[in-house]
Amino acid sequence: MRTTNSSEVSIKILLIGAAGQIGWELRNTLAPLGDIVATNRSILDLIDEDAIRRTVRSAHPDLIVNAAAYTQVDPAEAEPDLAMKVNGHAPGVMAQEARRAHAALVHYSTDYVFSGSIRRPYREDDEPNPLNTYGKTKLAGEKAIAAVDAPHLILRTSWVFGARGKNFFSTIVELAREREELKVVDDQIGKPNCSKAVAEATAEILARVSSRSSRSIVEGIAEASGSYHVCGEDHTSRFGFAEEIIALYGRRAAARGLAPLRVKRLIPVSSADFLTPAARPHYSVLSSEKMAQTFGVTLPSWREQLALAFDEMLLGGSQ
């Protein structure tokens, strides 16, 4: 898949994982920056190192944007080798190829690299200590990129949701249509972020990096290389997030001609009452201060993002 903006192409972008939640949005938000070559799982299998190298070398990119990942947190406990190949090894190969091509790499990571043992927002320089296989493999990917020392931006985000695909937002709406009672954990605290807002922030960061550099976007990224937390300012619990989803649906149901939800009771429970194969951090709030200070980029509150995602869901005919 190839997307070219209508204005003069400035850079060549290889977008890996274009069918995922963030990747789908990036196809639009990155278009003004240049010529995009987009791949998905059917085109590029990330467990195949040679395929990664061939894809990068044939694209001749200035910028590689990796939005692909093994994101199934619980299944990763049973498939640690597969998760490590996709999340841990493949990003290192991309970084090697970026360096070889004199290109830069943008890579997405997660709040799950942290254990949740502290009770203040995590900064980029806090020591990671993941609790589950997914977090461990994502941390391995971060380290693999840093070890290569190619120009890179590692963008950590959290609790990604959106109008498209399966995520917490869509799952709560689906379950609330089917059941009268829902139990949701109330002792996991984090920052919900809409995939579209993350993609828009990424494009804004890259645009500002490009405008600041008197030479090239690659050199601009080299000057800013490191990890950044891409998220909004406010946080909530899983229960609070579900509560707002259901309340928002209720406020707009009549005006939009939606059938009312079946759910009557939303019950808060502890993680201990809702056992899963993978442990989750109880507190994984990310500080976005570095992103704001370095690039002047901020995200809307998660409630604003949720309202926009809800409207987009309706426009997409998902109601």
N, C-alpha and C positions, 0 to 999 in steps of 0.2 A: 504494500500500500504506500502510495506517495502523495503527499499533500504539499502544494506550493502556494505561498501567499501571492496576492496580486501585485504587490510592489516588488521592487528589486530584491532578490535573494541576498541576504547578508551572510548567513552561515548555513552549513549543512548539519542537520540533526538526525542522529539515529535514535529512534524511540523504541525501546525494548519493553514489551509488556503493554502494548497499546490497547488490548482488550480488557484490561483490568479496570478497577474503579477509578484510580487516579490516572492511569494511562489513557483511558477513554477521553477524559477531560483535557489531558495534555495535548491531544491531537489538535484541539481548537485553540487552546491558550498559547501554544508555542508557535503556531502558524505565522504570526507577524514577524517572528525572528528569522525565518528563513525557510529552507527546503527541508521537509521532513520525510524520512524513510521510516515507516512504522512496521514493526514486527509483532506477532503474537505467538502463542505456544505452537500453533500449527505450522508456523514458518520457521521458528527457532526454538529448539529444545535446549534448555539451559543446562541439562546434565551432559551435553555433548560439547566438550571444550573446543574441539576442532571446528564445530559449527559456529561457535561464538566468534572464533578468530576469523573464519571465512566471511562471516556476515559483516564484521567491522571493517575488514580490509576491502571488501567489495563496495561498501558504502562511502568510504573515504570521508568520514565525518569530522567536523570541527568539534562537535559536542555529542557525547553519548548520554542519553537519559535513560536510566534503568528503573522502570516502574514495575518490573516483574518480581515476583517473590512466591515462595511457598508460604501462604498466610493462614493455613488451617491449623490453629493452635493446638487443638486436642489431637487430631490425627498425627501431628508431628511427633508426638510421644511414641507412636508405634512405627514411624518411618523416619528415624533420625538421620539415616544416611542420605535419603532422598532430600530431606529438608536442608542438610548441610551442603549437598552439591549445588542446590539452587540458591540458597541464601548465603552460604559461606564461601564456597569456592568460585562460583560463576562471577560474582562481583570483582574478585581479585583478577580473574582473567580479563575482564572488561577494562580494569585499570591498567593492566599490562599493555593491552592493545591501544588504549588511549595514549599512553606514554609513547609507544612505538609510532603512532600516527601524529604525534604532536597535537593531540586533542585534549579535551577536558571531559570529566565524568560527573554527572549528577546522579545520586543514588539515594533511595528512600529507606529509612530505617524506622525504628519503633520505640515507644515508651517501655516496651517489655524487656529492654536491655537492663532496666533497673529493677531492684528487688522490692521497692516500696518501704524500705526500712526507715527512711527519714520522712519527716512530716512538714516539709517545705517544698516548693516547686524545684524540681531537678534542673540544675544547670548543665551545660554541655561538658564541663570539666569534672562533674561528679563521677565517682568511680562506678562503672557498671557492675552489676551482679545479678544476672538473669536467673529467674526461678524455673523456667521451663525450656524445653528443647527449641521451640520457636525463637525465644529471646536469645538463647545461646548461639543459634545459627546466624541470627541477624547480627549479633555482636561479632561473630567470626568474620562476616562479610565486611563490617566496618574496619576491622583490623587488617584484613587482606588488602583493602583499598589503601589504607594509610601506609602499609608496608611498601607499596609500590612507589609512592611519592609522586604520583601524577597529579596535575591540577584537578581538584575535586571539591564537590560540595556534598556532604552527607546530610540529608534533610530528615530529621526524625519527626514523626508525627504520631498521632494517637487516636484510637477509637474512631476510625474512618467510617463514615456512612455516606449515603447518597441516594438519589432517586433511582439509580440503576444498580442492578445486581443484588446479591444477598448480603445483608449487613444487619446490624442491630436495629436500625430504623425500620427496614422493611420487614424484619422478623417480628417485631413488636406489633406492627400494624396487622400482619397476617394472623398472628396468634390472637390478637384482640378481636378479630372478626369471627374467630372460631370458638373461643372459650369465654365463659363467664368469669373465670378467676385466673389471674396470672400471678406467679411468684417471681420476684426479681431481686437479685442481691443488692443490698444497700451499703455494704462495707468495702466496695471497690470504687475508688475515687480517681477521676481522670478528666481529660478534656476531649469532648467529642469534636470532631472536625469533618466537615463536608469535603468530599473528594474534589468538588468543583472549586471550593475556596482554596484548597491546598494547591491545585493546579494553577489557579490564578496568581497565588502568591509566588509560586515557582517562576512563572513567566515574568512577574514584576521584578523579582530578585535578579533574574538573568538580564532583563532590560536595563536595570540600573547598573549592574556590573559592566555591561557592554558600554553604556554611556560614559562611565567613569574612566574606562581604560582608553588611553590615547593610541593603543596599539591594536589589540584583538580581544575578543571575549575569552579566549583561552588564557591569555596573560592576565586578564582581569580576574578570572576564577583562580588562577595561581596565586594572586595576591591575597585572595580571601579564603583560600583553601581551609577546610576544616568542617566541623559538625555544627549544625544549627537546628534549633527546635522550631518547627513550623506549626503553629497552633494559635488558638485564640487566647484571650486573657482569663476567662472565667472557667470554673470547673464545676463538676457535679458528680453524683453517684450514678451507678447503673440504674438504680431505682428512680432517682430524680430525672434522669434522661427519659426513661420509659413513661414516667408520669407526665412529662411535658409533651411527649409524642401523642399520648392519648388525649390530653387536654386540648392540644392544638387541633387534632382531628375533630374533637367535639365542638370546638368553637367554629369550625369552618364547614362542618358537615351539612347543615341546613342550607347555608348560602350557596354551597357548591352542588347541592342535590345529591349528596352522598348518602348511602345507606348507613344508619347508625351502627356503631360497634356493638358487638355482643357483650363485651367485657363489662362486668359490674364491680369487680373488686380487684385492686392491685395490692398485693401483699408483699411487704419488705421481708426478706430473709437474709441470713448470713451466708457467707461462702461455705461454711461448714455444713449448712443445710442443703447445699446445692453442689455436691461434689462433682468434679470434672477430672478427666485424666491429667490435664495440665494445671499446675498451680498458677494463679494470677496474683500479681502484686496488689495489695490493698490500697496503695497510694502510688500512682504513677503520673502525677501532675507535672507537666513540663513547663519550664520558664521560657517565655518567648522574648525575653529582654535582649538577648544577643542579636537576634534577627532584626528587631526594631532599631537597635543602636547601630548596627553595621550597615543595614540596607534601607532603613526607614520604611519597612514593610510591616503591616499588622493585619491580622484577620478579624472579621466581625465576631461578636459573641456567638457561642454555639446555638443560642436560641434564634438569633437572626439567620444563621446558616440553616437551621432546621426548617424555619418558615420558608426559605427559598427552595430547599429541597422538596418540601411538601408541595409547593406550587408546581415545581418541575415534574414531580411524580404525576400530578393530575394532568398536566399538559401532555405528558408522554402516554396518557391513556392507561396508566397502571391502576386506576381506581376501580 
